[in-house]
Amino acid sequence: MKTLTKLALVLIPTMALSLSATAHDPSLHVKKAEKADCSKMDHSKMDMKNPVAIAMMKKCMKQSKADDHKMKEMDHSKMKKIESKAAKKDDQEHNH
Amino acid sequence: MKIIKLLLVLFVLAIGSAATVMYSGIVNVAADEPHSNFVYWLLEETRERSISHAAKNIKVPDLSDPELLLTGGTDYEFMCASCHLKPGQSESDMSVGLYPAPPNLAISSKTHVGHEHDDDDEAARRNFWIIKHGIKASGMPAWGKTHDDQRIWAMVAFINQLYTLTPEQYQILTAID
């Protein structure tokens, strides 16, 4: 108990002080690992000889493939069970 | 003999003056207090001459491979953008707080005011050397201690294209796979 009190006495002021040290816009200090937002890519305006356009295409294709791979890795058999359970529940509710 | 004595006295005086200034603590090292124009010119000229001299023999590889933009883009976002900014951004805490202010690499170097830039190869050599070795007392780290030359050239390739990118293009190129 004494150790817990000591820990609380050290940790609470430390956390309070570190929170008060945030700068004017905390979002500037957050580094998020974002995925490429390929929805805004306009293929009609892209010059496929331009290295920037080629790099963007490569990035989006790679991401699309990775997403497909993740979808394939999902256990669909379990999803069907969940769906069928939900459907049964709906049926039961309708019968009442 | 008189001349030698005079030179010796002048030398001792110069060392004494420098030591007095150094140990008195009157030199303000605060980053929010700019140098005088003369000191700024002196330091900037020394820095630019040093970089030109050190980078003159670096061979620039082919930087047109689009794959370089992907590697360089991700590294730029995580290592450089907080100081050197990105398309659509005009300042950050770091770009405002650092002194000397880090250059905004998201705008064309041709629009930089107050100093001229060399041709593309010269600029690539310069950027490679700065990224690899850093600059003393400026906040610019030596990324060469933790990154190989290939990765640094990828960053140089990305920086070459950076000013042409829209915020949307930048987001795609710098995103994590």
Interface residues (C-beta under 8 A of the other chain):
Chain A: A23 H24 D25 L28 H29 K31 A33 E34 K35 A36 D37 C38 K40 M41 P51 V52 I54 A55 M56 K58 K59 C60 K62 Q63 A66
Chain B: S64 D65 P66 E67 L69 L70 G73 F78 S82 S92 D93 Q161 T164 L165 E168 Q169 Q171 I172 L173 A175 I176 D177
